Amino acid sequence: MKKLLIIMSLIFSVSVFAKGNVVEGRKKVEQVCQSCHGTDGQGIDNTYPKLAGQFADYMVKALADYKSGERKNAIMSGFAASLTEKDMENVAAYYAGLKANKLHDLSIK
């Protein structure tokens, strides 16, 4: 039973991290996202959402919704339009991995 749990936890952890490439995500963040959200995920000022430590699946869904028009924001829709699905996964993996500056109080930007 213990071996099964270890194997299952390894499979789960690999599948969670397999979605995006952090190195490629950082490259895309430097090209597209940093001007508003910063490379540290803290936003350049309090008008931009902090993304450090945000759930990767949430960010992928939000970016896809901006791209499709389901979620409305002229600025984000424009940036999201330039991203492939893989880019979205990579950017999400990068920002999700920034644990040092993770936002804990969601009422504060």
C-alpha positions in Angstrom: 0.0 0.0 0.0 2.8 2.4 0.9 4.5 1.8 -2.5 1.2 2.5 -4.3 0.8 5.8 -2.5 4.4 6.8 -3.4 3.9 5.9 -7.0 0.6 7.7 -7.2 2.1 10.8 -5.6 4.9 10.8 -8.0 2.6 10.5 -11.0 0.4 13.3 -9.6 3.3 15.6 -9.0 4.7 15.0 -12.5 1.3 15.7 -14.1 0.9 18.9 -12.2 4.2 20.3 -13.2 4.1 18.9 -16.8 1.6 21.5 -17.9 4.0 24.4 -18.3 7.6 25.2 -18.8 8.9 27.7 -16.3 11.9 28.8 -18.3 9.8 29.4 -21.4 7.2 31.1 -19.3 9.7 33.6 -18.0 10.8 34.4 -21.5 7.2 35.1 -22.5 6.6 37.1 -19.4 9.7 39.2 -20.3 8.2 39.8 -23.8 4.5 40.3 -23.0 3.6 40.5 -19.3 6.3 42.3 -17.4 5.3 45.8 -18.4 2.2 45.6 -16.2 2.6 42.5 -13.9 6.4 42.6 -13.5 8.7 39.6 -13.7 8.3 39.2 -10.0 4.5 39.0 -10.3 3.9 42.0 -8.0 2.5 44.4 -10.7 4.2 47.7 -11.4 1.8 49.5 -9.2 -1.5 48.7 -7.3 -3.7 49.0 -10.4 -2.3 45.7 -11.8 -3.2 42.3 -10.3 -0.4 40.5 -8.5 0.2 37.1 -10.1 3.0 35.6 -8.0 1.8 32.3 -6.6 -1.6 32.4 -8.4 -3.0 29.0 -9.3 -1.7 28.0 -12.8 -5.1 26.6 -13.9 -6.8 29.8 -13.0 -4.4 31.9 -15.0 -4.6 29.6 -18.1 -8.5 29.8 -17.9 -8.4 33.6 -17.5 -6.0 34.1 -20.4 -8.0 31.8 -22.6 -11.2 33.7 -21.7 -9.5 37.0 -22.5 -8.4 35.6 -25.9 -11.9 34.2 -26.7 -13.7 37.3 -25.6 -15.6 35.5 -22.8 -13.7 37.7 -20.3 -13.7 41.4 -21.2 -10.7 43.7 -20.9 -9.3 45.6 -23.9 -5.7 45.5 -22.7 -5.7 41.9 -21.6 -7.6 40.7 -24.7 -5.0 42.3 -26.9 -2.1 40.6 -25.1 -3.8 37.3 -24.7 -4.6 37.2 -28.5 -0.8 36.9 -29.1 -0.5 33.8 -26.8 -0.7 30.2 -27.8 -2.2 27.7 -25.4 1.3 26.5 -24.7 2.4 30.1 -24.0 -0.5 30.4 -21.5 0.6 27.2 -19.7 4.2 28.4 -19.6 3.3 31.9 -18.3 1.0 30.4 -15.7 3.7 27.9 -14.6 6.2 30.7 -14.2 3.9 33.0 -12.1 2.5 30.1 -10.1 6.1 29.1 -9.2 6.8 32.5 -7.6 6.2 31.6 -4.0 8.4 34.2 -2.3 6.0 37.0 -3.1 2.8 35.1 -3.1 -0.3 37.1 -2.4 -2.0 35.9 0.8 -4.6 38.6 1.4 -6.8 38.6 -1.7 -8.5 41.9 -0.7 -5.2 43.7 -1.3 -3.8 44.2 -4.8 
